[in-house]
Amino acid sequence: MNPWLIGAPVAALASAAGLAAYGGASARAQLFGSTIFRTNSPRKLAITFDDGPNPAITPKLLDLLDRYKAPSSFFLIGRYIRECPELASEISARGHVIGNHTESHPNLFWKRPAEIRVELRLTHSAIRNSLGAPPKWFRPPFGFRNPWLAAEARELKMRVAMWTLMPGDWRAPSAEWLIRRMLPISDRAQRSLKRGAATGEILCLHDGNYREQGANREHTVTALEHWLPRWRDLGLEFVTIEDAVSAPAP
């Protein structure tokens, strides 16, 4: 048998698998539906937090964000919202946007449509019950998506938010390590402002841990204490994910 007849289908399958992997995991990929992965101005910085609410850390973050007038976005896990409904309400009351981060934080790439529907709708209901309004934004756990996720998000009238930088704060061995990992925000902002770029950064951090409640994210708090005044002094405007795509900053 001609080896090309064997090799061609194998190569096609490998190419399709690679495309699916890229579309399902890359923060910038649009293969499985439209996503927001940048702000619409180099002056806008959207700080976002996943895996809360966490009573051990989220209140500290809220106070810190208040101090620097830094409205942000919190993508919450459904089961934690039901454990801490007052904290979820406080996040919103302080001017931050709340988004859907599923009920139990699974890898959605491998989930069937019915399973995706349950994950999104349980958290959708938890947010609506806590805030009196449904969420407009969704972030998939680990950033993983599949062809069925976009349809479910659209049905719930949610836009999908990704990121430009995820520094890995959940595994930070020290605050100093995390501070260095967050340096690209200021470096890229300075270059973008100098050359008149059209877009800015979305930073993905974590105020909780999907595996258990009460996670220690003190390194995240300390790193933000370091960077918030420095980003402000660079001329960056802190925005929610909603404002990240509204009229550009002048």
Backbone bond lengths (Angstrom), bond angles and torsions (degrees), N, CA, C in turn:
res aa  C-N    CA-C-N  psi(-1)  N-CA   C-N-CA  omega(-1)  CA-C   N-CA-C  phi
1 M - - - 1.470 - - 1.529 109.29 -
2 N 1.324 114.55 140.12 1.454 119.98 179.74 1.527 109.65 -63.02
3 P 1.357 118.14 122.69 1.473 119.86 -177.74 1.519 112.79 -62.07
4 W 1.349 117.97 -23.21 1.460 119.64 177.63 1.524 111.71 -66.44
5 L 1.362 116.22 -30.90 1.457 119.69 179.68 1.517 111.61 -69.63
6 I 1.342 114.73 -25.86 1.469 119.43 176.92 1.528 109.85 -85.28
7 G 1.332 115.09 -43.49 1.456 120.08 -173.99 1.513 113.63 -67.41
8 A 1.347 117.04 -34.73 1.467 119.08 -176.59 1.519 112.96 -62.72
9 P 1.355 119.23 -50.02 1.469 118.53 177.79 1.524 112.78 -62.23
10 V 1.336 117.08 -37.06 1.461 120.15 179.43 1.522 109.96 -64.15
11 A 1.346 116.45 -43.55 1.456 119.98 179.29 1.517 111.08 -64.41
12 A 1.342 116.78 -38.68 1.464 120.36 179.18 1.509 111.33 -64.52
13 L 1.343 116.27 -41.81 1.459 120.06 178.46 1.526 111.20 -64.71
14 A 1.339 115.48 -41.23 1.464 119.22 179.52 1.519 110.51 -64.30
15 S 1.345 116.17 -40.71 1.466 120.14 178.78 1.517 111.44 -63.93
16 A 1.349 115.97 -43.31 1.462 119.88 179.40 1.521 111.19 -64.34
17 A 1.345 115.68 -40.24 1.467 119.08 178.92 1.523 110.99 -64.09
18 G 1.347 115.66 -40.56 1.459 119.28 178.69 1.516 112.33 -64.93
19 L 1.338 116.38 -39.42 1.466 120.79 178.30 1.522 110.86 -65.32
20 A 1.340 116.37 -42.09 1.468 119.95 179.18 1.522 111.11 -64.48
21 A 1.349 116.10 -39.95 1.456 119.96 179.49 1.525 110.63 -64.11
22 Y 1.344 116.17 -42.41 1.464 120.11 178.00 1.529 110.32 -64.03
23 G 1.332 116.15 -47.99 1.462 120.22 -178.57 1.508 112.85 -63.26
24 G 1.337 116.82 -29.67 1.454 120.05 -177.37 1.505 114.76 -87.61
25 A 1.346 118.10 -17.51 1.453 119.95 -172.33 1.524 114.80 -121.92
26 S 1.324 118.53 -29.14 1.463 120.25 -176.22 1.523 111.02 -71.60
27 A 1.330 115.90 133.61 1.461 120.44 -179.98 1.525 112.07 -64.64
28 R 1.336 116.80 -22.60 1.464 120.47 -176.90 1.524 113.09 -96.93
29 A 1.314 117.86 -12.34 1.464 120.95 -174.73 1.526 111.39 -66.84
30 Q 1.314 115.63 141.22 1.461 122.04 178.61 1.528 110.93 -116.06
31 L 1.324 117.39 11.14 1.463 121.78 -175.71 1.523 111.89 -60.45
32 F 1.322 117.32 -40.80 1.464 121.75 -176.75 1.524 111.25 -104.23
33 G 1.310 116.96 38.27 1.458 121.81 177.56 1.510 112.70 112.19
34 S 1.312 115.26 156.32 1.454 121.87 -177.77 1.529 111.00 -68.75
35 T 1.338 115.81 139.02 1.462 121.50 176.27 1.526 109.57 -132.94
36 I 1.326 115.51 159.07 1.457 122.33 171.88 1.525 107.05 -102.42
37 F 1.332 117.30 120.03 1.466 119.25 179.59 1.518 112.45 -128.58
38 R 1.333 117.57 3.16 1.456 122.29 174.84 1.528 109.21 -144.67
39 T 1.325 116.09 158.16 1.455 119.68 169.87 1.528 108.07 -82.86
40 N 1.314 117.37 169.90 1.461 119.86 -175.93 1.526 113.23 -97.64
41 S 1.331 116.46 17.62 1.468 120.47 177.26 1.525 108.45 -154.73
42 P 1.345 118.09 139.69 1.468 119.60 177.59 1.524 112.46 -65.03
43 R 1.334 116.98 -16.68 1.471 119.96 178.25 1.529 112.45 -83.64
44 K 1.310 117.52 -14.50 1.465 120.61 -177.64 1.531 111.27 -92.94
45 L 1.317 115.56 128.09 1.464 122.36 173.91 1.521 108.37 -119.74
46 A 1.316 116.72 117.77 1.465 121.88 178.12 1.528 108.77 -100.12
47 I 1.328 115.94 110.26 1.466 121.50 176.90 1.519 108.05 -92.13
48 T 1.323 116.15 128.15 1.464 120.77 -177.61 1.529 110.01 -128.65
49 F 1.336 114.60 153.44 1.460 121.32 -179.07 1.529 109.34 -131.00
50 D 1.315 116.45 137.47 1.462 122.60 178.60 1.523 110.83 -113.28
51 D 1.337 114.96 159.45 1.481 124.45 165.31 1.520 115.36 79.12
52 G 1.312 119.25 11.66 1.460 121.35 174.60 1.522 110.15 -96.72
53 P 1.351 115.81 -166.94 1.466 126.61 1.43 1.527 111.75 -77.47
54 N 1.335 114.66 147.92 1.455 121.97 -176.65 1.531 108.32 -126.95
55 P 1.335 118.23 108.59 1.469 119.97 -176.09 1.514 113.89 -61.58
56 A 1.329 118.07 -17.83 1.465 120.51 179.56 1.526 112.53 -79.23
57 I 1.332 118.00 -23.91 1.461 121.05 -172.55 1.519 113.60 -129.91
58 T 1.326 118.26 -39.17 1.467 120.56 -173.60 1.528 112.54 -54.70
59 P 1.336 120.90 -43.69 1.479 118.75 178.28 1.522 113.24 -59.57
60 K 1.334 117.71 -37.05 1.468 120.64 177.73 1.531 110.47 -64.82
61 L 1.321 116.04 -41.39 1.453 119.53 177.54 1.523 111.68 -63.96
62 L 1.328 116.74 -40.78 1.463 120.03 179.81 1.529 110.73 -61.54
63 D 1.320 117.26 -41.61 1.471 119.97 178.08 1.530 110.62 -65.29
64 L 1.320 116.58 -41.57 1.462 120.20 179.93 1.526 110.84 -64.94
65 L 1.309 117.44 -43.74 1.462 121.06 179.80 1.528 110.27 -65.59
66 D 1.318 117.44 -37.10 1.470 120.71 174.99 1.526 111.07 -59.00
67 R 1.326 115.34 -43.18 1.460 120.43 -175.81 1.533 111.53 -59.51
68 Y 1.349 115.31 -37.42 1.466 119.14 -177.35 1.527 112.32 -104.14
69 K 1.326 115.49 13.96 1.472 119.99 178.69 1.525 109.78 48.19
70 A 1.332 114.72 58.89 1.457 121.24 -173.99 1.531 110.54 -120.72
71 P 1.341 117.14 80.39 1.468 118.56 175.30 1.524 110.21 -59.36
72 S 1.326 115.55 136.07 1.461 120.80 -173.58 1.524 109.76 -134.79
73 S 1.316 116.00 -171.11 1.469 121.17 -179.10 1.519 109.39 -132.82
74 F 1.338 115.58 133.91 1.458 122.03 -177.32 1.527 108.81 -118.83
75 F 1.324 116.21 118.54 1.459 121.54 177.21 1.524 107.92 -97.99
76 L 1.340 114.88 109.00 1.457 122.12 -166.72 1.523 112.73 -101.20
77 I 1.319 114.43 149.67 1.465 122.67 176.60 1.523 108.72 -89.88
78 G 1.326 115.96 133.91 1.460 121.00 -172.77 1.510 114.48 -57.03
79 R 1.316 117.04 -45.99 1.465 118.39 -176.28 1.525 111.52 -66.89
80 Y 1.343 117.57 -28.37 1.461 120.22 177.24 1.529 111.21 -76.26
81 I 1.329 117.04 -30.92 1.467 119.55 175.80 1.522 109.74 -61.98
82 R 1.323 116.51 -43.34 1.471 119.55 -179.48 1.521 111.58 -68.86
83 E 1.335 117.93 -27.04 1.463 120.71 175.52 1.527 111.22 -75.69
84 C 1.337 116.84 -32.62 1.474 121.03 -174.87 1.529 110.88 -132.41
85 P 1.317 118.55 60.71 1.472 119.44 -176.79 1.526 113.14 -62.55
86 E 1.343 117.19 -34.30 1.463 119.41 -180.00 1.525 111.27 -65.90
87 L 1.337 116.66 -36.58 1.458 120.30 179.37 1.524 110.66 -68.84
88 A 1.319 116.74 -39.73 1.468 119.99 176.01 1.529 109.91 -60.72
89 S 1.317 116.74 -42.00 1.471 120.44 178.58 1.520 111.36 -64.93
90 E 1.330 117.09 -37.86 1.462 120.15 -179.87 1.525 111.27 -66.11
91 I 1.336 117.30 -38.58 1.470 120.40 177.36 1.519 109.43 -55.41
92 S 1.315 116.06 -47.55 1.462 120.86 -179.35 1.529 111.27 -67.51
93 A 1.331 116.55 -41.78 1.463 120.17 -177.75 1.522 112.25 -63.06
94 R 1.321 116.54 -26.11 1.463 120.24 179.89 1.537 112.04 -86.48
95 G 1.313 117.45 6.92 1.448 120.32 172.71 1.510 116.58 95.92
96 H 1.325 116.62 12.71 1.456 120.34 -179.56 1.532 110.35 -97.90
97 V 1.311 115.94 154.68 1.457 121.61 177.33 1.526 109.27 -87.97
98 I 1.326 116.12 139.28 1.455 121.66 176.56 1.519 109.25 -110.97
99 G 1.330 115.21 131.89 1.454 120.95 179.01 1.516 111.83 -122.61
100 N 1.307 115.58 166.88 1.465 124.76 -178.80 1.528 109.48 -86.48
101 H 1.345 116.41 128.42 1.474 121.26 178.31 1.531 110.41 -126.60
102 T 1.318 115.76 28.48 1.478 125.86 179.59 1.524 112.12 75.28
103 E 1.308 113.92 169.47 1.459 122.43 -178.88 1.518 112.82 -76.66
104 S 1.343 117.43 -42.54 1.465 119.96 -172.00 1.521 113.78 -132.47
105 H 1.344 118.06 8.53 1.460 123.02 175.20 1.538 113.20 63.32
106 P 1.327 118.79 50.86 1.463 119.63 177.47 1.530 111.20 -86.03
107 N 1.330 115.50 168.57 1.459 121.22 169.56 1.525 107.37 -80.01
108 L 1.323 117.27 104.69 1.460 121.27 -173.42 1.524 112.98 -73.26
109 F 1.318 117.73 -14.79 1.459 120.13 -179.52 1.525 111.46 -56.68
110 W 1.332 115.93 -33.23 1.463 120.97 -175.29 1.530 112.94 -98.98
111 K 1.322 117.82 2.90 1.463 120.32 -174.40 1.525 112.01 -90.35
112 R 1.331 114.75 146.00 1.463 121.57 176.19 1.528 109.57 -79.31
113 P 1.334 117.75 161.80 1.465 120.16 -177.71 1.521 113.80 -53.03
114 A 1.331 117.99 -42.16 1.468 120.26 -178.70 1.522 111.59 -64.59
115 E 1.330 116.69 -37.10 1.465 120.11 179.45 1.530 111.01 -69.88
116 I 1.321 116.23 -39.61 1.465 120.25 176.75 1.519 110.32 -62.03
117 R 1.328 116.20 -42.17 1.464 120.89 -179.05 1.524 110.61 -59.41
118 V 1.322 117.22 -44.78 1.465 120.98 179.78 1.521 110.87 -62.62
119 E 1.337 116.86 -46.40 1.469 121.09 -178.27 1.525 111.94 -59.47
120 L 1.325 116.69 -44.07 1.457 119.92 -177.29 1.524 112.10 -76.11
121 R 1.317 116.35 -39.72 1.465 119.30 -173.51 1.518 112.67 -74.84
122 L 1.312 118.54 -32.98 1.462 119.82 176.08 1.525 110.71 -62.26
123 T 1.329 116.40 -44.07 1.466 119.70 179.41 1.519 111.16 -72.65
124 H 1.321 116.84 -36.51 1.461 121.11 175.54 1.531 110.02 -55.77
125 S 1.328 116.80 -45.30 1.466 121.21 179.65 1.522 111.75 -68.20
126 A 1.354 116.22 -38.91 1.467 119.45 179.85 1.528 110.97 -62.98
127 I 1.322 117.45 -40.80 1.461 120.91 178.91 1.521 110.50 -68.58
128 R 1.310 116.51 -44.22 1.471 120.04 -179.81 1.522 110.56 -62.08
129 N 1.324 117.37 -41.19 1.465 120.62 179.95 1.523 111.73 -67.54
130 S 1.339 116.95 -34.39 1.457 120.82 -177.83 1.524 112.41 -79.21
131 L 1.349 116.46 -38.30 1.462 120.58 -172.99 1.519 113.82 -105.10
132 G 1.329 116.51 -16.12 1.450 119.74 -176.26 1.511 113.55 83.58
133 A 1.342 116.89 4.99 1.461 121.51 178.75 1.522 108.50 -149.70
134 P 1.323 118.59 146.55 1.462 120.87 -179.04 1.527 111.25 -76.67
135 P 1.322 118.44 157.57 1.467 120.85 177.82 1.522 111.33 -73.40
136 K 1.317 115.27 150.13 1.462 121.40 177.05 1.526 111.85 -103.29
137 W 1.335 116.18 -7.47 1.461 120.62 -174.00 1.517 111.33 -129.78
138 F 1.315 114.96 150.40 1.462 122.11 179.92 1.519 108.98 -139.36
139 R 1.332 116.01 140.87 1.468 120.98 171.18 1.517 109.05 -127.49
140 P 1.327 118.62 122.91 1.461 120.69 -179.96 1.525 111.58 -72.33
141 P 1.320 118.33 137.28 1.463 120.91 176.70 1.528 111.24 -55.45
142 F 1.314 116.30 136.16 1.468 124.27 -178.25 1.538 111.84 63.56
143 G 1.323 117.04 0.49 1.454 120.04 -175.14 1.517 114.13 78.82
144 F 1.330 118.30 6.53 1.461 121.28 -174.86 1.531 111.09 -84.11
145 R 1.330 115.78 133.02 1.455 122.65 179.89 1.521 110.49 -131.32
146 N 1.318 115.71 165.63 1.466 120.66 172.63 1.528 108.56 -143.68
147 P 1.327 119.06 176.52 1.464 120.07 -173.50 1.525 114.74 -62.03
148 W 1.333 118.99 -22.16 1.465 121.12 -175.65 1.526 112.52 -87.99
149 L 1.320 116.90 -19.07 1.463 120.58 -175.45 1.524 111.80 -66.33
150 A 1.322 117.11 -42.59 1.466 120.34 -176.59 1.522 111.39 -59.35
151 A 1.338 116.05 -41.09 1.470 119.62 -178.59 1.523 111.06 -64.98
152 E 1.317 117.44 -41.15 1.463 120.64 179.85 1.521 110.92 -67.52
153 A 1.332 116.69 -41.40 1.471 119.62 177.78 1.527 111.05 -62.46
154 R 1.331 116.13 -41.31 1.470 119.57 178.31 1.519 111.28 -63.51
155 E 1.329 116.85 -40.05 1.463 120.30 -179.26 1.521 111.09 -62.63
156 L 1.330 115.88 -33.66 1.462 120.61 178.10 1.524 112.15 -89.19
157 K 1.345 116.19 5.24 1.471 122.50 177.68 1.524 111.96 59.96
158 M 1.338 115.73 42.29 1.454 121.27 178.10 1.528 110.20 -114.42
159 R 1.328 115.09 139.72 1.453 121.03 172.37 1.528 109.03 -93.05
160 V 1.320 116.21 150.51 1.464 121.36 -176.42 1.529 109.63 -97.46
161 A 1.325 115.81 125.54 1.469 122.35 -177.92 1.522 109.97 -111.03
162 M 1.331 115.61 126.72 1.462 121.07 176.13 1.536 108.23 -112.33
163 W 1.321 118.85 -137.65 1.465 120.08 -174.51 1.522 110.63 -161.73
164 T 1.344 115.37 165.31 1.457 121.11 170.30 1.520 111.38 -102.45
165 L 1.340 117.18 -26.61 1.469 120.45 179.24 1.518 110.70 -140.79
166 M 1.340 115.67 127.11 1.461 122.66 170.37 1.533 106.48 -124.41
167 P 1.336 117.34 99.62 1.468 119.97 -171.25 1.528 115.43 -77.87
168 G 1.322 118.70 -3.18 1.463 120.58 177.40 1.509 113.67 81.08
169 D 1.348 116.66 40.30 1.460 119.45 -176.46 1.519 113.13 -64.84
170 W 1.343 118.10 -23.28 1.467 120.41 -179.68 1.533 112.34 -67.24
171 R 1.336 117.08 -17.31 1.468 120.40 -179.53 1.522 112.09 -118.53
172 A 1.327 116.88 15.73 1.465 120.47 -176.41 1.524 111.47 -65.05
173 P 1.332 118.98 123.67 1.476 120.33 177.53 1.520 112.72 -76.17
174 S 1.345 116.39 -19.34 1.465 120.57 179.65 1.517 108.84 -158.84
175 A 1.322 115.79 162.83 1.462 119.76 176.40 1.521 110.55 -66.65
176 E 1.339 116.82 -35.81 1.465 120.21 -179.89 1.525 110.86 -62.78
177 W 1.323 116.59 -40.04 1.471 121.44 177.29 1.523 110.29 -60.12
178 L 1.321 116.08 -44.65 1.458 120.51 -177.77 1.531 111.00 -70.41
179 I 1.306 117.87 -37.70 1.460 120.77 176.68 1.521 110.37 -57.62
180 R 1.323 117.15 -43.04 1.469 120.20 177.96 1.521 111.48 -65.31
181 R 1.313 116.37 -37.88 1.468 120.49 -178.92 1.530 112.13 -68.63
182 M 1.312 117.24 -21.24 1.461 121.27 -179.80 1.529 112.64 -94.04
183 L 1.327 116.65 -0.51 1.458 121.56 179.41 1.530 113.54 -58.13
184 P 1.354 120.77 -34.58 1.472 119.45 -179.79 1.527 114.97 -55.51
185 I 1.340 117.62 -26.03 1.466 119.09 178.85 1.524 110.31 -59.60
186 S 1.323 117.28 -51.02 1.462 119.81 -178.30 1.525 111.16 -72.36
187 D 1.321 117.99 -39.01 1.471 120.44 179.63 1.528 110.96 -60.85
188 R 1.337 115.64 -48.51 1.467 118.99 -178.22 1.519 110.89 -69.25
189 A 1.343 116.98 -35.76 1.466 119.77 179.61 1.528 110.41 -62.70
190 Q 1.313 117.32 -43.25 1.464 120.10 179.64 1.523 111.40 -62.85
191 R 1.334 116.79 -42.33 1.464 119.68 178.44 1.524 111.04 -66.63
192 S 1.338 115.91 -42.07 1.461 119.69 -178.05 1.521 111.79 -65.29
193 L 1.329 116.49 -41.94 1.461 119.80 179.43 1.528 111.15 -66.82
194 K 1.327 116.12 -35.19 1.458 119.96 -179.17 1.521 111.84 -67.94
195 R 1.327 116.50 -40.29 1.469 118.81 -176.96 1.530 113.23 -94.83
196 G 1.335 116.68 1.59 1.462 119.85 178.01 1.509 113.83 71.35
197 A 1.317 117.23 41.30 1.470 121.24 179.75 1.523 110.23 -65.16
198 A 1.331 114.44 162.33 1.473 119.66 -174.94 1.519 113.09 -95.29
199 T 1.326 118.66 -11.64 1.460 120.37 -172.85 1.524 111.35 -131.96
200 G 1.354 114.53 164.27 1.451 121.29 179.47 1.522 111.21 -131.88
201 E 1.329 115.98 -167.64 1.457 122.79 -166.87 1.529 113.69 -99.82
202 I 1.334 114.59 146.77 1.463 123.03 167.77 1.526 107.02 -118.83
203 L 1.308 116.51 118.63 1.459 123.16 -176.77 1.524 109.84 -100.54
204 C 1.320 116.64 129.17 1.466 121.62 179.22 1.525 110.41 -108.03
205 L 1.332 115.78 112.03 1.457 123.05 175.91 1.525 108.91 -118.27
206 H 1.334 116.77 -176.34 1.470 121.06 -176.47 1.527 109.82 -137.85
207 D 1.333 116.14 128.91 1.459 119.54 173.93 1.522 111.22 -102.72
208 G 1.323 117.58 -1.13 1.457 121.48 179.40 1.510 111.73 -144.16
209 N 1.322 114.90 -168.61 1.464 123.48 178.86 1.517 107.37 -139.51
210 Y 1.322 116.63 121.64 1.469 119.10 -175.80 1.518 112.98 -64.99
211 R 1.335 118.09 -18.94 1.468 120.25 -178.01 1.530 112.31 -78.52
212 E 1.344 116.15 -32.35 1.464 119.43 -177.16 1.521 109.87 -156.91
213 Q 1.311 115.34 152.50 1.459 121.63 178.72 1.524 109.18 -80.54
214 G 1.341 116.43 154.91 1.460 121.55 175.64 1.510 114.99 83.13
215 A 1.331 118.06 23.32 1.462 121.10 -177.37 1.524 111.14 -64.03
216 N 1.328 115.42 147.03 1.458 121.73 177.32 1.534 108.85 -85.36
217 R 1.315 116.09 111.64 1.467 121.06 177.36 1.540 109.90 -121.66
218 E 1.319 115.29 37.20 1.471 120.11 -178.88 1.522 111.24 -62.66
219 H 1.331 117.67 -33.42 1.467 119.37 179.12 1.529 110.53 -62.94
220 T 1.319 116.81 -34.75 1.456 120.51 177.72 1.525 110.67 -65.23
221 V 1.330 116.49 -44.21 1.466 120.88 178.58 1.528 110.35 -61.40
222 T 1.337 116.50 -46.44 1.466 120.64 -177.91 1.523 111.78 -64.29
223 A 1.339 116.19 -41.63 1.471 119.82 179.39 1.525 110.88 -63.81
224 L 1.317 117.33 -39.07 1.466 119.72 177.45 1.520 111.30 -68.95
225 E 1.331 117.89 -36.09 1.463 120.18 175.34 1.523 110.45 -58.52
226 H 1.323 116.45 -35.16 1.463 120.97 177.38 1.523 111.28 -71.31
227 W 1.339 117.18 -46.45 1.463 120.16 -167.95 1.527 114.55 -87.67
228 L 1.303 119.29 -31.58 1.467 119.68 -174.78 1.529 112.72 -55.15
229 P 1.320 120.08 -49.48 1.476 118.29 179.28 1.520 112.48 -66.48
230 R 1.318 117.37 -31.37 1.473 120.36 -179.78 1.527 110.48 -72.42
231 W 1.314 117.02 -40.68 1.466 119.10 176.27 1.524 110.40 -64.86
232 R 1.317 116.28 -40.80 1.470 120.32 178.02 1.526 110.46 -60.47
233 D 1.340 116.48 -42.34 1.463 120.02 -178.44 1.530 111.95 -69.19
234 L 1.329 117.18 -21.97 1.465 120.61 174.58 1.528 111.92 -74.08
235 G 1.333 115.78 -12.11 1.454 119.77 -178.35 1.513 113.79 96.65
236 L 1.349 116.82 13.10 1.459 119.47 178.93 1.529 110.44 -78.16
237 E 1.313 115.14 146.08 1.469 122.92 177.57 1.523 108.20 -106.13
238 F 1.313 117.48 124.19 1.460 121.75 178.88 1.526 108.99 -80.51
239 V 1.324 116.44 128.16 1.462 120.58 -175.73 1.530 110.76 -136.15
240 T 1.320 115.14 155.94 1.458 120.55 170.62 1.525 108.91 -76.14
241 I 1.313 116.64 168.82 1.459 120.01 177.89 1.527 110.26 -63.53
242 E 1.325 116.72 -29.04 1.462 120.91 176.58 1.527 110.56 -65.20
243 D 1.325 116.10 -47.77 1.461 120.24 -179.18 1.530 112.16 -74.95
244 A 1.325 116.32 -16.87 1.467 119.99 179.45 1.521 111.92 -62.60
245 V 1.314 116.43 -24.73 1.468 119.80 -176.96 1.522 112.18 -119.62
246 S 1.341 116.91 12.00 1.470 120.29 173.72 1.522 108.40 -84.76
247 A 1.325 118.51 -162.18 1.462 121.19 -177.15 1.521 110.51 -54.51
248 P 1.324 117.80 133.18 1.478 121.09 -178.30 1.524 112.53 -59.99
249 A 1.326 115.15 148.77 1.467 119.89 175.22 1.520 109.17 -67.12
250 P 1.328 118.61 145.00 1.464 120.61 -179.76 1.529 111.62 -68.47
